[in-house]
Amino acid sequence: MPTIKILPHAEYCPQGTEIQAPAGTSICEALLENGIPIEHACEMSCACTTCHVIVREGLASLNEAEEEEEDLLDRAWGLTPQSRLSCQAILAQKDLTVEIPKYTINHAKENH
């Protein structure tokens, strides 16, 4: 079972952690099932960017991003070449290191 190392995030995972999830699970599902309440405003239907993560290690092991995901990612806060929507990124057999960005579009709107 692959391990996902989550880098520290002030709100969701202040100390950082490591979790395990079976291959075939999305990163978002794995986080939620392990008590990390990542935002997912569209209920994992690939209709928003609130579950955006940056895959620091293991990106190549994930399924390829579809055009719909890539179009949405263009609107994500803090976009990088390693960005994925966690609801669309499906685990394979390789370990990952994931960073949850500090803000989402929703956070930016709510805090202003």
C-alpha positions in Angstrom: 0.0 0.0 0.0 1.5 3.4 -1.0 2.4 5.9 1.7 1.5 9.6 1.3 3.6 12.0 3.2 1.7 15.2 3.8 3.9 18.3 4.4 2.8 20.6 7.3 -0.2 22.8 6.6 -1.2 25.2 9.4 -5.0 24.4 9.3 -5.3 20.8 8.0 -2.2 19.1 9.2 0.0 21.4 11.4 2.8 18.8 12.1 2.6 17.0 8.7 2.0 13.3 8.7 2.2 10.1 6.7 -0.8 8.0 5.8 -1.4 4.9 3.7 -4.1 4.2 1.2 -4.7 1.5 -1.4 -3.8 2.0 -5.0 -6.8 3.1 -7.0 -7.8 5.7 -4.3 -7.7 9.4 -5.1 -5.4 11.6 -3.0 -8.5 13.5 -1.8 -10.3 10.3 -0.6 -7.1 9.1 1.1 -6.7 12.4 3.0 -10.4 12.6 4.0 -10.4 8.9 5.1 -7.4 9.6 7.3 -8.9 12.7 9.1 -7.2 15.4 7.0 -10.2 17.6 6.1 -9.0 19.0 2.8 -11.5 21.3 1.1 -13.5 19.7 -1.7 -16.4 22.1 -2.5 -17.6 20.2 -5.5 -17.7 16.9 -3.7 -14.9 15.4 -5.8 -16.7 15.9 -9.2 -13.9 17.8 -10.9 -15.8 21.1 -10.9 -13.6 23.4 -8.7 -10.1 23.8 -7.5 -10.5 23.6 -3.8 -8.8 20.2 -3.5 -5.6 21.4 -5.3 -2.4 19.8 -4.1 1.2 20.0 -5.2 2.8 16.6 -5.6 6.4 17.1 -4.5 7.5 13.5 -5.0 5.9 10.7 -7.0 4.0 12.7 -9.6 4.9 10.4 -12.5 3.2 7.5 -10.7 -0.2 9.1 -10.8 -2.7 8.8 -13.6 -2.4 11.5 -16.3 -4.4 14.6 -15.8 -7.4 14.9 -18.2 -8.1 18.1 -20.1 -10.9 19.1 -17.8 -8.6 18.9 -14.8 -5.9 20.9 -16.5 -8.4 23.6 -17.5 -9.5 23.9 -13.9 -6.0 23.9 -12.5 -5.3 27.1 -14.5 -7.6 28.8 -12.0 -6.0 27.3 -8.9 -4.1 29.5 -6.4 -0.4 28.8 -6.3 -0.3 26.6 -9.5 2.9 24.8 -10.1 4.0 22.2 -12.7 3.4 19.5 -10.0 -0.1 20.7 -9.3 -3.1 18.2 -9.4 -6.7 18.2 -8.2 -6.5 15.7 -5.5 -10.0 14.3 -6.4 -8.6 13.4 -9.8 -5.1 12.1 -8.9 -5.3 8.3 -8.5 -2.7 6.5 -6.4 -0.6 3.8 -8.0 1.9 1.6 -6.1 4.4 4.4 -5.5 4.8 6.6 -2.4 4.0 10.3 -2.7 4.9 13.5 -1.0 2.1 16.1 -1.1 1.8 19.7 -0.2 -1.6 21.3 0.4 -1.4 24.9 -0.7 -1.9 27.6 2.0 -4.9 29.1 0.2 -7.7 28.1 -2.2 -9.8 30.4 -4.2 -12.5 29.8 -1.6 -10.2 30.8 1.2 -9.2 34.0 -0.6 -12.8 35.0 -1.1 -13.9 34.2 2.4 -11.0 36.1 4.1 -11.5 39.4 2.2 
